[in-house]
Amino acid sequence: MHDVLDEVHRRWAAGETIGLGTVVATFSSAPRAPGAAMVVAEDGTVTGSVSGGCVEGAVYELAQQVMADGEPVLQRFGVSDDDAFAVGLTCGGIIDIYTERIDRESMPELPLVVASVHSGEPVAVATVVEHPDPDRVGRRLIVWTDRQSGGLGSDRADDAVADDVRGLLATGRTEVLHYGPEGQRRGEGMAVFVNSFEPPPRLLVFGAIDFASAMAGLGSYLGYQVTVCDARPVFATTTRFPQADEVVVDWPHRYLRAEADAGRIDRRTVVTVLTHDPKFDVPLLEVALRLDLGYVGAMGSRRTHDDRVKRLQEAGLSEAELSRLASPIGLDLGARTPEETAVSIAAEIIALRWGGGGSRLAELDGRIHG
């Protein structure tokens, strides 16, 4: 729901009622991940998407229905036996969509969630989507790392779910958890959808060059919080990098060490080293390769790479630490321009994150979406 949260809040604040359809589970080659959402307003306006177009029409009708009667619906969509284009996923996947009515009465905690998301405080919304008691369906528990609000119908359920939700929140995972009707961990009957809202992952771009400008723009487009860092104040300016969230003048290794010590980076953080200058990138990579990061890539020719690895070995980095380095950076796309190179780097980051091989889909068999 992250991409439609502000629209939901805007309608909520205006006293409107909306129908909200959310992907809660996916199977096989589903087009959207859990958490993807579609908003249907009272005036018929639609915001967001749950399937890229396959079942939006059916979810629109469900949203109209739940706005009218207030009864939430958990519906599974897959390929239709009779007609693959009739309320089915032509891509071959299966998705479970939970459609509910949202208004001030049904979700009084919404402003708390929005405030946390905007301030960068991790928060999760746990919603009962299946239960033997229909009155329990739709109940919510809002969970932060240090507190909670709302309730799922029993203290036992609240305690069990809150504990598990904090585990999911720590890694930013959104998924369905299963329990017994009162929160029994080995029971069946209650399904709780946990929608995790966490700060956006960070992209740290080191080296204020033209390639960095392209990387900052693409990183912002992909949803990263982008920082450009360079020790040279004449190059590291907000004028040169308008799409970056921040531009920092500091020695790269000193900045990264300080951010790590302050707890402002995590295993989702992406580091791109574009300086290809040993006095900048070797000290920086000494720090980066010893941290638990999502990606560390360094620009340069193969000769530059070999020299860089030799210097890092002399600095005491182990083979395991050096294996974390993506260098030369990016996938082989034949890129020439800074913008094309940024796409190549982003493609490698995406492939490593989701386990893609970087091959042409037209030449492969099997599922498209993992």
Secondary structure by P-SEA (a helix, b strand, c coil): cccaaaaaaaaaaabbbbbbbbbcccccccccccccbbbbcccccccccccccccaaaaaaaaaaaaaccbbbbbbbccccccccccccccbbbbbbbbbbbccccccaaaaaaaaaaaccbbbbbbbccccccccccbbbbbcccccccccccaaaaaaaaaaaaaaaaaccccccccccccccccccbbbbbbbbcccbbbbbccccaaaaaaaaaaaaaccbbbbbbcccccccccccccccccccccaaaaaaaaaaaccccccbbbbbccccccccaaaaaaaaacccccccccccaaaaaaaaaaaaaacccaaaaaacccccccccccccaaaaaaaaaaaaaaaaccccccccccccccccc
